[in-house]
Amino acid sequence: MIAKKGKKRNFNGMGYRETQRANSDRRNKLGKEEQKWLKENNFRNVGWDNVVELYNKIEELLEQDRLGKLSLGDLFLEADRIGNKYLTSEEIEISNQQLAEETNEIEEEIDRQFPDTEGESIDFSKNPTYKSPAQSRRAKR
């Protein structure tokens, strides 16, 4: 008796072999330590469930690498972006308004504690008081 083949499985629009190939390509983007860790922790690229599990783990490791390379400011922006995913547009607007109010209060407090007592003046006359090193050498000759 011949067994009927079932419906082909898909993962993220890819079949089994495509997912295996994607795992191999993406695993090569990881560092040697991470590749070794995957092997030591029995993440295999054989068997449908194992292939999907490996794909997800590689995705997680690549995301960690990407986040690890971000500056502090970029991390705050990323956290804000992720947080905004779970808010409605009205909640985002209210949050932005509160942030603007708090920023203004902080700026006012800084101005109150550190008043700017001396004014800044810029002289745009034709005879600059600053001379470049090249101008200074020419003047000495």
Residue frames as qw, qx, qy, qz and C-alpha x, y, z in Angstrom:
[[0.000, 0.889, 0.458, 0.000, 0.00, 0.00, 0.00],
 [0.416, 0.336, -0.001, 0.845, 1.35, 3.43, -0.94],
 [0.216, -0.633, -0.466, 0.580, 1.02, 6.18, 1.60],
 [0.249, 0.844, 0.321, 0.351, -0.46, 9.42, 0.36],
 [0.411, 0.076, -0.200, 0.886, 1.69, 12.47, 0.71],
 [0.121, -0.763, -0.527, 0.355, 0.10, 15.11, 2.88],
 [0.198, 0.958, 0.135, 0.156, -0.16, 18.79, 2.26],
 [0.630, 0.293, -0.237, 0.680, 3.27, 20.45, 1.99],
 [0.433, -0.744, -0.307, 0.406, 4.27, 22.47, 5.02],
 [0.351, 0.701, 0.016, 0.621, 5.35, 26.08, 4.78],
 [0.512, -0.631, -0.270, 0.516, 7.22, 28.27, 7.22],
 [0.077, -0.714, 0.078, 0.691, 7.34, 31.99, 6.46],
 [0.621, 0.683, -0.077, -0.377, 6.43, 31.18, 2.87],
 [0.217, 0.587, -0.770, -0.123, 9.33, 28.71, 2.53],
 [0.939, -0.032, -0.290, -0.182, 9.30, 24.97, 2.12],
 [0.870, -0.453, 0.095, 0.169, 11.55, 22.56, 4.01],
 [0.775, 0.156, 0.123, 0.601, 14.60, 22.82, 1.72],
 [0.176, 0.762, 0.066, 0.620, 14.29, 26.60, 1.41],
 [0.545, -0.808, 0.058, -0.215, 14.17, 26.95, 5.18],
 [0.885, -0.263, 0.120, 0.364, 17.24, 24.70, 5.52],
 [0.585, 0.434, 0.117, 0.675, 19.10, 26.82, 2.97],
 [0.127, -0.852, -0.029, -0.507, 18.05, 30.03, 4.75],
 [0.755, -0.652, 0.062, 0.037, 19.28, 28.57, 8.05],
 [0.833, -0.005, 0.122, 0.540, 22.66, 27.72, 6.53],
 [0.350, 0.624, 0.104, 0.691, 23.06, 31.18, 4.99],
 [0.333, -0.834, -0.007, -0.439, 21.96, 33.02, 8.13],
 [0.857, -0.480, 0.007, 0.191, 24.04, 30.82, 10.44],
 [0.718, 0.222, 0.044, 0.658, 27.12, 31.89, 8.48],
 [0.034, 0.777, 0.039, 0.628, 26.32, 35.51, 9.43],
 [0.686, -0.721, -0.021, -0.092, 26.74, 34.62, 13.11],
 [0.024, -0.773, 0.617, -0.146, 30.05, 34.70, 14.94],
 [0.529, 0.234, -0.814, 0.048, 32.03, 31.52, 15.56],
 [0.090, -0.093, 0.768, -0.628, 31.06, 31.49, 19.25],
 [0.622, 0.160, 0.235, -0.730, 27.36, 31.61, 18.44],
 [0.726, 0.289, -0.523, -0.341, 27.70, 28.92, 15.77],
 [0.323, 0.207, -0.874, 0.298, 29.51, 26.72, 18.30],
 [0.323, -0.006, 0.597, -0.734, 26.80, 27.41, 20.90],
 [0.741, 0.195, -0.114, -0.633, 24.07, 26.33, 18.46],
 [0.658, 0.260, -0.702, -0.084, 25.90, 23.06, 17.78],
 [0.145, 0.164, -0.825, 0.520, 26.56, 22.37, 21.47],
 [0.404, 0.123, 0.513, -0.747, 22.89, 22.97, 22.30],
 [0.345, 0.195, 0.909, 0.129, 21.69, 20.51, 19.64],
 [0.461, 0.655, 0.126, -0.585, 20.10, 22.97, 17.25],
 [0.486, -0.027, 0.771, 0.410, 19.97, 20.90, 14.06],
 [0.348, 0.426, -0.264, -0.792, 19.06, 21.68, 10.48],
 [0.281, 0.007, -0.907, -0.313, 17.41, 18.28, 9.91],
 [0.132, -0.477, -0.850, 0.181, 13.75, 17.48, 10.60],
 [0.015, -0.701, -0.400, -0.591, 10.94, 19.96, 10.13],
 [0.498, -0.834, -0.236, -0.010, 10.53, 20.91, 13.81],
 [0.684, -0.401, 0.073, 0.605, 14.29, 21.21, 14.30],
 [0.400, 0.338, 0.332, 0.785, 14.65, 23.37, 11.17],
 [0.176, -0.810, -0.324, -0.456, 11.93, 25.77, 12.37],
 [0.641, -0.728, -0.124, 0.211, 13.41, 25.88, 15.89],
 [0.645, -0.142, 0.175, 0.730, 16.87, 26.62, 14.46],
 [0.210, 0.588, 0.354, 0.696, 15.45, 29.34, 12.22],
 [0.368, -0.864, -0.252, -0.236, 13.81, 31.06, 15.20],
 [0.708, -0.576, 0.002, 0.409, 16.95, 30.79, 17.34],
 [0.548, 0.130, 0.250, 0.788, 19.16, 32.22, 14.58],
 [0.010, -0.754, -0.340, -0.561, 16.66, 35.07, 14.18],
 [0.555, -0.816, -0.161, 0.036, 16.90, 35.76, 17.92],
 [0.712, -0.346, 0.127, 0.598, 20.72, 35.74, 17.86],
 [0.394, 0.393, 0.318, 0.767, 20.87, 38.04, 14.82],
 [0.213, -0.850, -0.291, -0.385, 18.48, 40.45, 16.54],
 [0.662, -0.691, -0.051, 0.287, 20.66, 40.44, 19.67],
 [0.629, -0.024, 0.227, 0.743, 23.73, 41.21, 17.54],
 [0.157, 0.634, 0.348, 0.672, 21.89, 44.05, 15.84],
 [0.408, -0.867, -0.206, -0.200, 20.73, 45.53, 19.15],
 [0.755, -0.472, -0.004, 0.454, 24.16, 45.06, 20.69],
 [0.532, 0.143, 0.235, 0.801, 25.71, 47.30, 18.05],
 [0.015, -0.825, -0.366, -0.430, 23.27, 50.19, 18.56],
 [0.183, 0.310, -0.367, 0.858, 24.22, 53.34, 20.42],
 [0.020, -0.317, -0.726, 0.610, 22.35, 54.33, 23.57],
 [0.332, 0.336, 0.018, -0.881, 20.27, 56.84, 21.66],
 [0.465, 0.126, -0.694, -0.535, 19.36, 54.25, 19.04],
 [0.234, -0.170, -0.934, 0.208, 18.35, 51.82, 21.78],
 [0.167, 0.365, 0.486, -0.777, 15.98, 54.42, 23.24],
 [0.440, 0.300, -0.305, -0.789, 14.49, 55.01, 19.80],
 [0.403, 0.031, -0.883, -0.240, 14.08, 51.25, 19.30],
 [0.079, -0.271, -0.833, 0.476, 12.41, 50.90, 22.71],
 [0.299, 0.373, 0.187, -0.858, 10.09, 53.79, 21.85],
 [0.451, 0.211, -0.591, -0.635, 9.23, 52.20, 18.50],
 [0.321, -0.109, -0.941, 0.018, 8.45, 48.87, 20.15],
 [0.032, 0.330, 0.657, -0.677, 6.40, 50.56, 22.86],
 [0.356, 0.319, -0.072, -0.875, 4.40, 52.55, 20.32],
 [0.292, 0.011, -0.865, -0.408, 3.39, 49.30, 18.61],
 [0.241, -0.373, -0.877, 0.183, 1.07, 48.59, 21.52],
 [0.034, 0.467, 0.363, -0.806, -0.47, 52.06, 21.77],
 [0.379, 0.738, 0.546, 0.114, -3.30, 53.66, 19.84],
 [0.383, 0.497, 0.129, 0.768, -2.67, 56.88, 17.92],
 [0.333, -0.836, -0.127, -0.417, -4.50, 58.87, 20.63],
 [0.796, -0.569, -0.007, 0.205, -2.31, 57.36, 23.36],
 [0.700, 0.124, 0.107, 0.695, 0.83, 58.15, 21.35],
 [0.105, 0.706, 0.154, 0.683, -0.32, 61.76, 20.90],
 [0.565, -0.798, -0.073, -0.195, -1.04, 62.13, 24.65],
 [0.849, -0.322, 0.043, 0.416, 2.34, 60.61, 25.49],
 [0.541, 0.357, 0.130, 0.750, 4.15, 62.97, 23.10],
 [0.150, -0.812, -0.133, -0.548, 2.30, 65.96, 24.57],
 [0.723, -0.690, -0.022, 0.034, 3.25, 64.95, 28.12],
 [0.802, -0.058, 0.088, 0.588, 6.87, 64.47, 27.03],
 [0.304, 0.598, 0.133, 0.729, 6.94, 67.94, 25.46],
 [0.406, -0.837, -0.087, -0.357, 5.50, 69.51, 28.65],
 [0.824, -0.512, 0.039, 0.240, 8.03, 67.74, 30.86],
 [0.688, 0.214, 0.115, 0.683, 10.88, 68.74, 28.53],
 [0.054, 0.759, 0.105, 0.640, 9.78, 72.38, 28.73],
 [0.623, -0.770, -0.030, -0.132, 9.65, 72.20, 32.53],
 [0.848, -0.239, 0.081, 0.466, 13.18, 70.77, 32.62],
 [0.484, 0.469, 0.134, 0.727, 14.46, 73.47, 30.25],
 [0.221, -0.842, -0.085, -0.484, 12.88, 76.18, 32.43],
 [0.772, -0.629, 0.023, 0.094, 14.46, 74.70, 35.56],
 [0.774, 0.038, 0.109, 0.622, 17.88, 74.57, 33.89],
 [0.231, 0.654, 0.127, 0.709, 17.51, 78.21, 32.79],
 [0.476, -0.828, -0.070, -0.289, 16.49, 79.16, 36.33],
 [0.822, -0.504, 0.100, 0.246, 19.44, 77.38, 37.96],
 [0.604, -0.163, 0.338, 0.703, 22.01, 78.32, 35.33],
 [0.305, 0.888, 0.225, -0.260, 21.10, 81.75, 34.00],
 [0.676, 0.357, 0.220, 0.606, 22.94, 82.94, 30.90],
 [0.259, -0.833, -0.172, 0.457, 24.48, 86.14, 32.28],
 [0.173, -0.539, 0.398, 0.722, 26.82, 87.06, 29.48],
 [0.680, 0.625, 0.149, -0.353, 25.61, 87.74, 26.00],
 [0.697, -0.012, 0.538, 0.475, 27.16, 86.30, 22.92],
 [0.319, 0.835, -0.062, -0.444, 28.32, 88.62, 20.17],
 [0.775, 0.173, 0.455, 0.404, 29.60, 87.72, 16.77],
 [0.012, -0.750, 0.212, 0.627, 31.80, 90.15, 14.84],
 [0.746, 0.448, 0.459, 0.180, 31.31, 89.94, 11.10],
 [0.077, 0.908, -0.207, -0.355, 33.74, 92.73, 10.26],
 [0.765, 0.596, -0.243, 0.014, 36.25, 92.35, 7.46],
 [0.244, 0.606, -0.666, 0.360, 39.25, 92.20, 9.79],
 [0.858, -0.361, -0.345, -0.120, 38.91, 89.00, 11.81],
 [0.360, -0.784, 0.454, -0.224, 40.66, 88.84, 15.16],
 [0.848, -0.189, 0.492, 0.054, 41.41, 85.14, 14.66],
 [0.377, 0.684, -0.541, -0.312, 44.20, 84.26, 12.30],
 [0.994, 0.074, -0.060, -0.048, 44.77, 80.80, 10.94],
 [0.738, -0.457, 0.313, 0.386, 48.22, 79.21, 11.51],
 [0.635, 0.374, 0.364, 0.570, 49.07, 79.88, 7.85],
 [0.072, 0.915, 0.148, 0.369, 48.19, 83.57, 8.24],
 [0.560, -0.808, 0.148, 0.109, 50.34, 83.79, 11.39],
 [0.772, -0.140, 0.347, 0.513, 53.36, 82.29, 9.59],
 [0.444, 0.629, 0.311, 0.557, 52.97, 84.75, 6.70],
 [0.191, -0.958, -0.074, -0.200, 52.75, 87.67, 9.13],
 [0.696, -0.618, 0.212, 0.297, 56.01, 86.63, 10.84],
 [0.748, 0.224, 0.301, 0.548, 57.97, 86.73, 7.56]]
